Each structure stands twice: as structure tokens, then as C-alpha cells.
Amino acid sequence: MSLALAPMLAACGAWVPMIAGRGLAHTGGTVDKLEAIPGYCSQPEPKLLRRTLRKAGVAIIGPGERIAPADRRLYAIRDVTATVDCIPLIIASILSKKLAVGLGALVLDIKTGNGTVMTDPNRGRELATRRARRPC
């Protein structure tokens, strides 16, 4: 969804700085897909990121040491502790990326079904509406 929606929003005049995630377990994330393109830089210097946003209106990057470093740790923790589907950790991961770019608005696409982290649509709804703090 991200690969289609972000350029469409940019074409309408929105600025879309997107810090996307990698895949966990068997899923392939947006960054994994983009890094399959020869020459794609998923962790550009901030100067290149700003220049790309000014020119194209959209930049899809991955978290790194300089931008959203907490997300790399959260992904690693979820992967090695078998908590990939832990909703509080998913929320922390999402927010660590989104808050890093200082967004004024946020649109989330929560995928459910076969081949996703949220295979059950009800768990996807829970992720979308989660407010209370509960353990994994």
C-alpha cells in the first residue's frame, strides 16, 4: 500500500516523508522490497532526504542510526523474542518512525490476512483502535 499511496499523495501536493519498516519473520517489509532495486539508498544522509522531499514530494527510507534508531532495536527485540505480533511493541515501533519525521498527520495501513503479521482481521482492528496498556 505504501508504495502506491505515497507517490499519489505527493502528486496531490502533500509532502510524504516515510520511514518504512523491514519484514519480520517470513514477511517482506517495504524497505526490503526497495533495497532490491540496485542503487536504492534506504538510509540517506539527512541532507539528501530533505533534497529528495523538496524535489519529489516523497521519500521512503528505513530507520537508521541517525533517523529513528529506536525502531531498529524494537524490530530486533520482536524478532528474537517471538513477539512479532505483540501490539504494544508494534505501536512503539510505528510511533518511533512516525514521530521521528515530525508529522502533522498520520495515515496507517494495517494489513491483515495470509502473509501478514496480523493474520486475524480482529487483531488488525485491535491494533488500529488500541488505547489501553495491556501486556503482549
C-alpha positions as CSV (number, residue, x, y, z in Angstrom):
1,M,0.0,0.0,0.0
2,S,2.8,2.4,0.9
3,L,4.4,2.1,-2.5
4,A,1.2,3.1,-4.2
5,L,-0.2,5.7,-1.8
6,A,2.9,7.8,-1.0
7,P,3.5,8.9,-4.6
8,M,-0.2,9.6,-5.1
9,L,-0.3,11.8,-2.1
10,A,2.9,13.6,-3.3
11,A,1.3,14.1,-6.7
12,C,-1.5,15.9,-4.9
13,G,0.9,18.3,-3.3
14,A,1.4,16.5,0.1
15,W,4.9,16.0,1.5
16,V,5.4,12.4,2.4
17,P,8.4,11.6,4.5
18,M,8.0,7.9,5.1
19,I,10.2,5.8,7.4
20,A,9.1,2.3,6.5
21,G,9.9,-1.0,8.1
22,R,11.7,-4.2,7.3
23,G,10.0,-7.5,7.3
24,L,9.8,-9.7,10.4
25,A,9.7,-13.4,10.4
26,H,8.5,-14.5,6.9
27,T,7.1,-11.2,5.7
28,G,9.0,-8.8,3.5
29,G,8.7,-5.1,4.5
30,T,8.7,-2.0,2.3
31,V,12.4,-1.3,2.9
32,D,13.3,-4.9,1.9
33,K,11.4,-4.5,-1.3
34,L,13.0,-1.2,-2.1
35,E,16.5,-2.4,-1.3
36,A,16.1,-5.0,-4.0
37,I,16.3,-2.1,-6.5
38,P,20.0,-1.6,-7.5
39,G,21.3,1.7,-6.2
40,Y,18.4,2.4,-3.8
41,C,19.7,4.1,-0.6
42,S,17.4,3.2,2.3
43,Q,19.4,5.2,4.8
44,P,20.3,8.5,3.2
45,E,22.0,11.4,4.9
46,P,19.5,14.0,6.2
47,K,20.6,16.5,3.6
48,L,19.8,14.0,0.7
49,L,16.5,13.2,2.4
50,R,15.4,16.8,2.5
51,R,16.6,17.4,-1.1
52,T,14.6,14.4,-2.3
53,L,11.5,15.6,-0.4
54,R,11.7,19.1,-1.9
55,K,12.2,17.6,-5.4
56,A,9.8,14.6,-5.5
57,G,7.5,15.3,-2.5
58,V,8.1,11.7,-1.3
59,A,10.9,9.8,0.2
60,I,10.6,6.3,1.6
61,I,13.5,5.3,3.7
62,G,14.3,2.8,6.5
63,P,15.3,3.6,10.1
64,G,19.0,4.0,10.8
65,E,21.5,5.3,13.3
66,R,20.6,8.9,12.6
67,I,16.8,8.7,11.9
68,A,14.5,6.6,14.2
69,P,17.3,4.4,15.7
70,A,14.9,3.0,18.3
71,D,12.9,1.2,15.6
72,R,15.9,-0.9,14.7
73,R,16.1,-2.1,18.3
74,L,12.4,-2.7,18.5
75,Y,12.4,-4.8,15.4
76,A,15.4,-6.8,16.6
77,I,13.7,-7.4,20.0
78,R,10.4,-8.5,18.4
79,D,12.2,-10.9,16.1
80,V,14.4,-12.7,18.6
81,T,11.8,-12.8,21.4
82,A,9.0,-14.2,19.3
83,T,6.9,-11.1,20.0
84,V,6.5,-10.0,16.3
85,D,2.7,-9.8,16.8
86,C,2.8,-8.0,20.2
87,I,0.5,-5.0,19.7
88,P,2.2,-2.7,22.2
89,L,5.6,-3.3,20.6
90,I,4.1,-2.8,17.2
91,I,2.7,0.5,18.3
92,A,6.0,1.6,19.8
93,S,7.7,0.6,16.5
94,I,5.2,2.6,14.4
95,L,5.4,5.7,16.6
96,S,9.2,5.6,16.8
97,K,9.3,6.0,13.0
98,K,6.4,8.4,12.5
99,L,7.4,10.8,15.3
100,A,11.0,10.9,14.0
101,V,9.8,12.9,11.0
102,G,7.6,15.3,12.9
103,L,4.4,14.6,11.1
104,G,1.3,16.8,11.3
105,A,-0.9,14.0,10.2
106,L,-0.7,10.2,10.1
107,V,-2.3,7.6,7.9
108,L,-1.7,3.9,8.8
109,D,-2.4,1.0,6.5
110,I,-2.8,-2.1,8.7
111,K,-2.6,-5.2,6.6
112,T,-4.4,-8.4,7.7
113,G,-4.7,-11.8,6.3
114,N,-2.4,-14.5,4.9
115,G,1.2,-13.4,4.7
116,T,0.9,-10.6,7.2
117,V,1.8,-10.2,10.9
118,M,-1.9,-9.6,11.7
119,T,-3.4,-12.7,10.1
120,D,-6.7,-12.2,12.0
121,P,-8.7,-9.1,11.0
122,N,-9.9,-8.7,14.6
123,R,-6.3,-8.3,15.7
124,G,-5.8,-5.7,13.0
125,R,-8.8,-3.8,14.3
126,E,-7.4,-4.0,17.8
127,L,-4.1,-2.6,16.6
128,A,-5.9,0.3,14.8
129,T,-8.0,1.2,17.9
130,R,-5.6,0.3,20.7
131,R,-5.7,2.8,23.6
132,A,-5.3,0.9,26.9
133,R,-2.0,-0.5,28.0
134,R,-2.0,-4.3,28.3
135,P,0.8,-6.8,28.1
136,C,1.5,-8.8,24.9
